[in-house]
């Protein structure tokens, strides 16, 4: 069941639009239980909050890390200050795949799939490349999760693979 509906006013608490208010313009549920919200914020920007956490009526954005910025074949999604948001899991980065949506990669104790999945070969290759990239930049992702660096600092610090 969706937490937000078209027209609902929401507060954005993390990410590049932190502190903004906006209105839900579109709700898409293309995978059961995985909802995407298109939110128009006060600046007029339309943001997509696909990987999100809803807490007492607030949306939490994730940093969307584009393939052109990493050299990977896929996008990565990293939660800012997840440690302080009371999430029910440890530090993670999500990896977009072709056939399995976004899969979570845990950062501790080892960088690996957080949940075992039977991935197709092409998705295994994508996930393995992402795991290698995340492992090589583990301190940056962990600092971002811990709230020690912002989305912008993370994006500016990540090298191309």
Helices and strands as residue ranges (DSSP letters): E 9-12, E 21-31, E 34-41, E 46-49, E 54-55, E 58-59, E 62-65, H 67-70, E 76-79, G 82-85, E 92-96, E 102-106, E 112-113, H 121-136, H 138-146, H 151-157
